[in-house]
């Protein structure tokens, strides 16, 4: 199992940060150098049960499919979701804290490799942390543009 607890300060109010996260498919790819295709279902306001279907290019001619389902919404302060793929399952929570100069976005994520892929856990943790740091930096850039 890999656990991540990262944060970034953003010079925008919590409502603006939440709005981007609630319609993240409109801002993809994040990080900007990623090859991602993402579809939100159903379109419209994000609520418990909203799904994102995501295809991520991990190598030439190799895509990883990830499905995320919103499990918690407390607009504009929290968005939580469960996700799964063929290789792993997990939970992601975005907590948005009001700050004097905008917000602090907390990214808390737990990833559990599936039983047959447990050997991937150390590799997964080493590879994901830099990508998540880049993702938060790109979210900051998008929101502060």
C-alpha positions in Angstrom: 0.0 0.0 0.0 1.2 3.5 -0.8 0.0 6.6 1.0 0.5 10.2 0.0 -0.3 13.4 1.9 0.7 16.5 -0.2 -0.4 20.1 -0.3 0.0 23.3 -2.2 -1.0 26.9 -1.6 -3.1 28.4 -4.3 -4.0 32.1 -4.6 -7.7 31.4 -5.3 -10.7 31.0 -2.9 -11.8 27.5 -2.0 -14.9 27.7 -4.3 -12.6 28.3 -7.4 -10.4 25.4 -6.4 -13.4 23.1 -5.9 -14.9 24.1 -9.2 -11.8 23.0 -11.1 -11.6 19.7 -9.2 -15.3 19.0 -9.7 -14.9 19.4 -13.5 -11.3 18.2 -13.8 -11.9 16.6 -17.2 -12.0 20.1 -18.6 -8.5 20.8 -17.4 -6.8 17.5 -18.3 -4.1 16.5 -19.1 -2.6 17.1 -15.7 0.4 17.0 -15.4 0.6 18.8 -18.7 3.0 16.3 -20.3 0.6 13.4 -19.5 -1.4 11.7 -22.2 -4.9 11.4 -20.6 -8.4 11.0 -21.9 -11.1 11.6 -19.3 -14.9 11.4 -19.4 -17.2 12.5 -16.7 -20.5 10.7 -16.2 -23.1 12.2 -15.8 -22.3 15.6 -17.0 -23.4 18.5 -14.7 -22.8 19.1 -11.1 -20.5 16.7 -9.3 -22.3 14.7 -6.6 -21.9 11.4 -4.8 -21.9 8.7 -7.5 -20.4 10.9 -10.3 -17.9 8.8 -12.2 -14.8 9.6 -14.2 -13.5 7.2 -16.8 -9.8 7.8 -17.4 -7.4 6.3 -19.9 -3.7 7.1 -19.2 -0.9 6.3 -21.6 1.8 4.6 -19.6 3.9 3.4 -22.5 3.7 3.4 -26.3 0.5 1.5 -27.3 -0.3 0.8 -23.6 -3.1 2.5 -21.8 -4.2 2.2 -18.2 -8.0 2.4 -17.5 -9.0 4.0 -14.2 -12.6 4.5 -12.9 -13.2 6.9 -10.1 -16.5 7.3 -8.2 -17.2 10.3 -6.0 -17.9 9.1 -2.5 -18.0 12.4 -0.6 -18.8 16.0 -1.5 -18.7 19.0 0.9 -18.6 21.9 -1.5 -16.3 23.9 -1.5 -14.1 22.2 1.1 -13.9 18.5 0.3 -14.1 16.1 -2.7 -13.5 12.4 -2.0 -13.5 9.5 -4.4 -12.7 5.8 -4.7 -10.9 4.6 -7.7 -9.9 1.3 -9.3 -8.1 -0.2 -12.2 -7.0 -3.6 -13.2 -3.8 -3.2 -11.1 -4.9 -1.2 -8.0 -7.7 0.3 -6.0 -7.6 3.3 -3.7 -9.1 6.4 -2.2 -8.4 10.1 -2.9 -9.5 13.0 -0.9 -9.0 16.7 -1.8 -9.4 18.9 1.2 -9.5 22.7 0.5 -8.6 24.9 3.4 -9.3 28.7 3.3 -6.1 30.7 3.8 -5.4 34.5 4.1 -4.1 34.6 0.5 -6.5 32.0 -1.1 -6.5 28.3 -0.3 -4.4 25.3 0.7 -5.2 22.2 -1.4 -4.5 19.0 0.5 -4.1 15.8 -1.7 -4.5 12.7 0.4 -4.4 9.4 -1.4 -4.1 5.7 -0.6 -3.3 3.2 -3.3 -3.5 -0.5 -2.8 -2.1 -2.8 -5.5 -4.4 -5.7 -6.2 -3.4 -9.1 -4.8 -1.7 -10.3 -7.9 0.2 -7.0 -8.2 1.5 -6.5 -4.6 5.1 -6.7 -5.9 4.3 -3.3 -7.6 3.9 -1.4 -4.3 7.4 0.0 -3.9 7.6 0.8 -7.6 4.2 2.4 -7.5 5.1 4.6 -4.5 8.4 5.8 -6.0 6.8 6.6 -9.4 3.6 8.2 -8.1 5.0 10.8 -5.7 6.8 12.9 -8.4 3.7 12.7 -10.7 1.5 13.9 -7.8 3.8 16.8 -7.0 3.7 17.8 -10.7 -0.1 17.4 -10.8 -0.4 19.8 -7.8 2.0 22.3 -9.4 -0.1 22.2 -12.6 -3.3 22.6 -10.7 -1.8 25.7 -9.0 -0.7 27.1 -12.4 -4.2 26.5 -14.0 -6.0 28.1 -11.1 -3.6 31.1 -10.8 -3.5 31.9 -14.6 
